[in-house]
């Protein structure tokens, strides 16, 4: 198996679709450890915003911010999974 420290994002995962076209894409070449750390940070903030959205009744801005952060986080994780599942990274 490839050394995990050498693995980098492949940049194939789009997110934030509008009219069936992705607005954004994960950048290729980011170390997997860095990408996962960033996804964790995004999910932490999304969790805080979702908690606020549950208590703030006159606005949905927290809910939408949380939604978009979750969408970005999922794209990062999906891109990392594609790297980890690549046949060249699963050789003994």
N, C-alpha and C positions, 0 to 999 in steps of 0.2 A: 504494500500500500504506500502511496505517496506520503511524504512527511506533511502532516496537517499545517505546519507553519509555511509551507510552500504553496498551499492552495489559495487561489484568488477567484473572485467573482468572474462569471463569464459574460455578464451583461446581456443576457437573453430575456430577462423578465421585465415586461412592461407593466405599467399600472396607471391608474386614473384615466379610465376610458371615457371618451366623449364622442358620440356618433360612431361607435365601434372602432375608433382609432385611439391608440394610447397617446396620452400627452407626455408621459415620462417613461424612462427606462432605467434600470439599475446600471450603474457604470461598471464596465469591465476592469479587471486588474486590481480590485480592492482586496487586501488580505481577508480571508474568511473570518479570522478572529476579530478583526476590526469591524467587519460588516455585522457580525452577530452582536458585538458589543453595542454598536449603533442601534440595531434593531431593538435590543433590550432597553436602551434609553428611550427610544420612541414609544415603546409599549408602556414604560413606566409613566411617561407624561400622558399618554392616552388613558391610562387607568385613572390618573388624578382628574383629568378632564371629564371622564365618564362619571366619576363620583360627584363632581360638581354639577354635571348635567342632571343628575338624579335629584338634586336638591334645589336647583334654580328653575323655577316654574315659568318665568316670563321670557325665557330666551332659549333658543336651540343652538346658539353658537358654540357652546362647549361640546355638545353632542356631535356637531359636524366636524369640529377640530379633532375630536377623538376618533371619529370615523376615518378621516384622511390619514391620521398618524398610524392607525391600525392597517390601513391599506398599504402604506409605505413599508411598514414593518413586515407584513406578509410577503410583499414582493422581494425584500431583502432575503428573508428566510427561504422563500421558494428558489431564488437564484443560488443560494448556498447549497440547498438540497440537490439541485441539478449538478453542481460541482461534485458533491460527495457521491452521487449515484453514477457518475461517469465511469464507464468500464475501465478506463486507464487509471483511475484512482482506487480501484478495488482489486488490484492484483496482489497476491500474497507476497 
